[in-house]
Amino acid sequence: MSQAVLERRSEMLKKHIQQLLIRDNQHGISRQQSLFLQQMIKELHQTSHEMNGSK
């Protein structure tokens, strides 16, 4: 993937993760949402690794 695509993906993941963390802190989240959050965090780490590897 190009650097611009990886950066955009990273920003989108960060935004979604932040929204879920805020919701979790205020009201709690379901098990399904918790698993989704964990998956997004893994994807963010993978994307970050790909961005660093492509420099």
N, C-alpha and C positions, 0 to 999 in steps of 0.2 A: 504494500500500500504506500501511497505517497505520504510525505511528511504532513501536508495540509489535511489529508483525510484522517490521519492518526491524531493530529491535534484536535480536530473537530470532534472525533469520537471520544477523545479524552475529556473534552469540555462537557459533552452531553452526559457522559457517565458521571462526572463529578456533580453535575446539576441534579441528576436523578438520585444519586447517593445522598446528597445533602437533603433533598426533600424527604426521602424516606427516614433519614436519621432524625430530622425535626419531628416528623409524624410519630416516630417511635418514642422520642423523648416526651412528647406532649400527651399522646393517647395510647401508645403501644401499637404494635403491628402484629398481624397474623403470622402463623408459622410459614405459610406460603410466601408472604411478603419478606419474611426474614431470610428464607432461602434465596429469593430473588435478589435481595440486598447482597448476600454473600457472593452470588454469582457475578453481580455487577462489580464488586470490589475485585474479584479475581480478574475480570476482563480489564479493569482499569490498570491493574498491575501488569498484565500481559501487554496492553497497549503502550504503557510507559516503557516497558522493556524493548518493545519493537521500535519505539521512537528513539531510544538511546542507541540501539543497534544500527539504525539507519543513518546516523550522523557521520 
